[in-house]
Structures are given as structure tokens and as C-alpha cells.
Amino acid sequence: MASGGLGESTVIQLGLINAEDKYLTAEAFGFKVNACATSMRKKQVWTLEHADQAGGSSAVLLRSHLGRYLSSDKDGNVTAECERPRPDCRFCVVAHADGRWSLRSEAHGRYLGGTEDRVVCSTTDEQWYVHLATHPQVNLYSVARKRYLHAHPGRSELAATAGGRFLSSTGALVPEPQNDTGFTREFRAGTVAFRDAAGRYLAPSGPSGAVKAGKNVRVGKDEVFVLERTRGQVASICQLIRMKSQIRKFSRWRWTRRRSAVLSGPVMGNLEPDSERSDSVHRFGKVSPFIFVQDAPEQLLRERVFLAAVTSASCFFELEWNGAKVMLKASNGKYIAAKKNGQLAASVDSAGEQEEFVLKLINRPLIVVRGEDGFIGCRKQGTGTLDSNRSSYDIFQLEYNHNAYCLRDSAGKYWTVEADGVVVSSSATPVYFLFEFCDYNRVAIKTQQGLYLKGDHAGVLKANAKSIANATLWEY
């Protein structure tokens, strides 16, 4: 799904459920396909890809967790063994009013269906429920308006995330789900459209761009959006400088190479990894709306001064963590230091107190946490038991205080660590953890005693890891 905005399009991952409530499953042995599973785990997750990136067709591809593509031959036999897309791998999605999909083979005109070990393509139009496995926190970019959806600060309308409220087809934001807050997703040529129960599509309207279901029952440019991954945004605060003002609007920033840099407010920016580095170096880098840039050894950073038009090596900074604080190393091998007059300079060989910053996460008041085996969620409301392999997510309140974070569930209980290291959600008072921002939109969660939270295949969440590994990284 190609992005028309400033971010990167989200990868659409989903599970498909047949009429018998069984998930379409890709097995490693023989790359066979069945519909036997009653819950969604790794083998039941499929990645939706647009078959023609240029947008010439609405056909899609379904890629399994093994990196192989679902296909059907002329006799209707279905496998998931193709390493590269072929004509047999292309399916057309027909979205129905109740949200279910029909998947028709573009090459042979037959529909995907079946039960248990007998999954085939036939002339019978079987329909599948769609269980999204994508991280639910995304940005929506209007292709027509070339703007991002946001909650209007003065009116109860969407002019997208809106403090936990739900968008209705009338355009109003309401506190609870109701009949007109449900929409059918339609994926089209790298974009997505949202259709209400009456067959009308969401679109921005009027000068304010308020989003509601219009009169159109066909999808045009106004009705399509791009789903983008929502990057973690942080405010970088130096402990030696008293902050007084916020950084001004990023569109007023420009390059400078001569004047000194003065830091008079928290520097805010997105977290992005260096895609050209194959190791796990943690970097703070360029993506809208804010960025640190270091170009020459004595280059200083200045409020309202810069935006990089093109990402280069000088746009990235390695993060070296020291408890709750972090040091920023520029591409010249020097650390960024904050001077008493507010100046920032990438000119220090070894880091000390003046080179320590705090990165405060500012765009996750509500947080959903997912590991390599699934989402973190309460096994049963009121019990406090947390599982790290759930197919559905729970939303937690994220609270920040004294450079640390606590997570609160819907019952008002906080995450805490028991004597055996098991993490539960049962504390009546806040228990604070340290966040170490790592790979793309992933964070390592660390106790005050220096142990990382780690999940396993069985869903047990423990604070028992002494170093960062895949099992200790959490998408947020």
C-alpha cells in the first residue's frame, strides 16, 4: 500500500474465518492450507498485498507467515507454496454489507472456500470474516485533500483518533459504539475506503474537511485514504536546561549552516530506524514533523531552523541508553551536548551528564502493545493475568512521571511484577517502568531493577531478561 503522505504505509495483516469459525491456516509441511484453527496465531496471519503497485488492477495477493503466496490452480486446488507472485496467486476481493469478504481467483473465476483439510476454489461463493492482525493505531491520510485526519479541537467531528470516541456516519464523534459507527473496509489499489451500512462512503467535506458518509455509493478520489504506520513521537528534553516554550510549527523551519543553535523548548520528533543498517543500532532520525540534523563537526542545532528534504546519514543519531536517560551520537561519531546557554553541539568525544537527554513519548496516551507472539492483554477482566500471545488487543492508559511510565488497564489497575517475575495488571498504585526506544515503532520495557519484560510462545509475560532480544521488543 503506497503512501501519499509523509509516513510509511502500514502493512495489512489479517486472519480469514470461514462459516464454521475456523481460520485459514498455512502449514509449513508441504505448504498445505487448511481451515482447522479456532484462534489466530502466527500460522493464521496473512499479509495482504496489492497485486499491481501501479494501480492498474484491484487484485490482491495473500502472503503467509512463511513468505509464500496463496494460489489456486485450474482444478481448484489451493496451496501456499509460491515464492513469487504468479497469475494463479491473484484474487479479487468482494466486500459484502456485513463485512465479510468473498475471494475470487482472478485467473480461474472460482471462489476460495472449504472446511478443515479441504480448502479449495469452487463455483460456490463462500464468504470469510476478516480479523485484522495489524497494529490498530494508524494514521489516515486523505488522498484528495492531501491532509491527515485528526480530531477537531473545537467541534466533535473528525477533520481520526479522537480521545477514545467513535466516528459515526453522520460525522459526529460519539462515546460508545452504535449502529452507525461500524464501517466495511474496502482495500483498493493501495488505498482503503470505508462504507457504512447504507452503502455510502466516508469522505472529507466542506472547507473544514469534516469526515462523514456522503452521497456517493461509488468510490472516487475523495473516498480513498492511505493507512500509515503511526510513528512514535517524542519530546527530547535536556535536564540541564529549563524549558519555556514549545517548538513552533515545523513548516517554518529551514536549513542553516552559519548561525548558532539555541534550544529554548523541547525538541520533538519521530523515531525511525536507519534502513541501510542491518544491525540493531537504535537511531533517532528524520521523518515528519521534526528532525535532528548534524552535518559538520561543529554544526549546531537551532529552533525553527531546519527540515531535511532528503534523508541522509547525517539525519540519524544512535541512541545509547543509561537508565531512563539517553545519549545521542551523531554521524561524525560525536555526542550532542547541551550548553548552559541552550546551545546544542555535536562535538563531544565521550558522553557525560551534559550529554544526557530524556525522550518523552507524547503521542500514545492510549497504547496497544504487541510482541512477536501476539498482543498483550488481560486474560479475563478482573483477574489481572496478562497474556502476551493474544490475537485481540487491550487498550492501556499510558502515564508518564519522573522519566518513567506506568500502564493502567480498563479496570483502573496498573501493571506490576510479582515475586516470581510474572507481570500482572493488579496494582492499585502506579508501578513505573523504563522505556528504551529501539527498532521501528518497538520499545523495550525495563523494570527499575534493570530486567526487561519478555514474552514466550505460551503467552507468559515475565520480567526476567537481562538484555534486549526479539522477545523483549514490543510494537506500540
C-alpha positions, 0 to 999 in steps of 0.5 A: 500500500503506497503512501501519499503522505509523509509516513510509511504505509502500514502493512495489512495483516489479517486472519480469514474465518470461514462459516464454521469459525475456523481460520485459514491456516498455512502449514509449513509441511508441504505448504498445505492450507487448511481451515482447522484453527479456532484462534489466530496465531502466527500460522493464521496471519496473512499479509495482504498485498496489492497485486499491481503497485501501479494501480492498474488492477484491484487484485490482491495477493495473500502472503503467509507467515512463511513468505509464500503466496496463496494460489489456486490452480485450474482444478481448484486446488489451493496451496501456499507454496509460491515464492513469487507472485504468479497469475494463479496467486491473484484474487479479487476481493468482494466486500459484502454489507456485513463485512465479510469478504468473498475471494475470487481467483482472478485467473480461474473465476472460482471462489476460495472456500472449504472446511478443515483439510479441504480448502479449495476454489469452487463455483460456490461463493463462500464468504470469510470474516476478516480479523485484522492482525495489524497494529490498530493505531494508524494514521489516515491520510486523505488522498484528495485533500492531501491532509491527515485526519485528526480530531477537531479541537473545537467541534466533535467531528473528525477533520481520526483518533479522537480521545477514545470516541467513535466516528459515526456516519453522520460525522459526529464523534460519539462515546460508545459504539452504535449502529452507525459507527461500524464501517466495511473496509474496502482495500483498493489499489493501495488505498482503503475506503470505508462504507457504512451500512447504507452503502455510502462512503466516508469522505472529507467535506466542506472547507473544514474537511469534516469526515462523514458518509456522503452521497456517493455509493461509488468510490472516487478520489475523495473516498480513498485514504492511505493507512500509515504506520503511526510513528512514535513521537517524542519530546527530547528534553535536556535536564540541564536546561529549563524549558519555556516554550514549545517548538513552533510549527515545523513548516517554518523551519529551514536549513542553516549552516552559519548561525548558532543553535539555541534550544529554548523548548523541547525538541520533538520528533519521530523515531525511525530506524536507519534502513541501510543498517542491518544491525540493531543500532537504535537511531533517532532520525528524520521523518515528519514533523521534526528532525535532528540534523548534524552535518559538520563537526561543529554544526549546531542545532537551532529552533525553527531552523531546519527540515531535511528534504532528503534523508541522509546519514547525517539525519540519524543519531544512535541512541545509547541508553543509561537508565531512563536517560539517553545519549545521542551520537551523531554521524561524525561519531560525536555526542550532542551536548547541551550548553548552559546557554541552550546551545546544542553541539555535536562535538563531544568525544565521550558522553557525560551528564551534559550529554544526557537527554530524556525522550518523552513519548507524547503521542500514545496516551492510549497504547496497544502493545504487541510482541512477536507472539501476539498482543498483550492483554488481560486474560479475563477482566478482573483477574489481572493475568496478562497474556502476551500471545493474544490475537485481540488487543487491550487498550492501556492508559499510558502515564508518564512521571519522573522519566518513567511510565506506568500502564493502567488497564480498563479496570483502573489497575496498573501493571506490576511484577510479582515475586516470581517475575510474572507481570500482572495488571493488579496494582492499585498504585502506579508501578513505573517502568523504563522505556528504551526506544529501539527498532521501528515503532518497538520499545523495550520495557525495563523494570527499575531493577534493570530486567526487561519484560519478555514474552514466550510462545505460551503467552507468559509475560515475565520480567526476567531478561537481562538484555534486549532480544526479539522477545523483549521488543514490543510494537506500540 
